[in-house]
Amino acid sequence: MHRSYSRGELENLTDLIQRPAEGSVYAAISFYALGGEIRSVGKRETAFFYRDARYIMGVQSVWTEDVFARANRDWLRRRFEYIKSITVDSYVNFPISNLRNYEREYFGDNAERLERVNKKYEPFNAFRFPQGLR
């Protein structure tokens, strides 16, 4: 999150979690403050590019029975679409499946450099996952 939000946008965010998905035992939108020491490191000095953001926002739903997995994933996807409409990019530690251009979304202008580093130091791709560096 790089900007302040209107009262309407904040109300929309709270509305997103008022009706959890079927089977959900916990639903939330969390805000993690950035700034301070995070901004004292350059954007290109580490993998984390979005050092000028004000917050990281995460949306979650917790379910305990597999029968509710699809409903909760769909619920999350719909909420993510709204959040995506008022934010930019995405935080790699809160992965979302089927994210278009995930390298750019997660790593910003660091994506190409990180892909080169990955090829050099991890040439066999042993630590792969669906949205890993290529």
N, C-alpha and C positions, 0 to 999 in steps of 0.2 A: 504494500500500500504506500503510494507516494504522495497522496494528497489528503486533505480533509474531506469529510463526507457530509452531505446535507442531512438534515433531520429526517427527511423522507427516505433517503438511502439507508440510514441507520435503522429506521423503523422497518424497512423491508428486510434487512438482515435479521432483526429479531423475529419477524414473522416467519422466516424460513425454518426456524426450529420449534415453533409453537405446536406443530403437529408432527411428531416423530413418525418414522416409518413403522409399519406393522412389525412387531417383535423387537423393536428397539428398546433397550433398557437404559440408554443414555444418548442424548443428542446435544451437540453444542457447537458454537462458533467461538473459537479462541483467538485472542489477539496477543501477539508477542512483540513487545516494544523493541525497537532498534535504536541506534544512535550511540552516543558516547564512544567507547573504545571500538565498537564495530566500524564507525566512520573514520577512525584514525588510521585504518589500514586501507591501502589503495585497492580499487576494484580488481586490478589485474595481479595483485600479489598472492591471492589464494583462488580457490575455485569459486568462492561465493562472490558473485558479481554485484548483487543488489544492496550494496552497503549504504546507499543514499536513501533507501526506503525508510519510512517511519515505523511501519509495523509489518509483521508477517501474520496473515490470517489463515486459520485452519478450520475446516468444517468436518465434523465427525459424527458417526453413529455407531453405537456398539450393540451387537446382538449376540445372543448366546446359543441360539439354535440354528443349525444349518438351513432349515426350511425357510428362514427369513433372510437369507443372504441376498438373494436377487432383489427383493423389495427394498432392502436397505441400500444396496449399491445403486439402484435406480433413483432412490430418494436423494442420495449423495450427488449423483450426476446432475440431477435437475437443479439442486442448490448451487453446485459448482458453476453451472452455466450462468446463473445470475451473478455470482461473485466475479466470474471472469468478465462480465460485462461492465463492471465498475472498477476493475483493477487491471494491472498489466503483469504479464509473466507469471511464473509459478515457482514454488519453493521445492527443491528436489527432495527434501526430507518428508514432504507430504505428497508422495506421488499419486497421480490420478491416471487411471488407464485410458488408453486411446487419446492421449493428449497430442494434438498435432504439433509437429516440430518441437518435440520435447527438449531436444538439446538446447535450442535457442531459448525456450521458455525457462528452463532450469539454470542455464549457465550464461545467458546473455552473450555479450561480446567475447567471453572467455571460452565459448564452445569449441571453436576451431583449435585453439591452443591446447585445451584439455584433451581433445581427440588425438593430437600429435603426441602429447605426453603419454596418453594411454597406449598408443601403438608402440611407443618406445619401451615403456616399462612393464607393460602387460600384453605382450604380443600374442599370447595364446588365448586371451580372453577367458581366463579361468574364473574370474569374478563377474561373470555376465549376469544380467537380469534384463527383462524386456525393455527397460528404458535406460539401459546403461550406455556409456560412451561406446562408439563404434571404432 
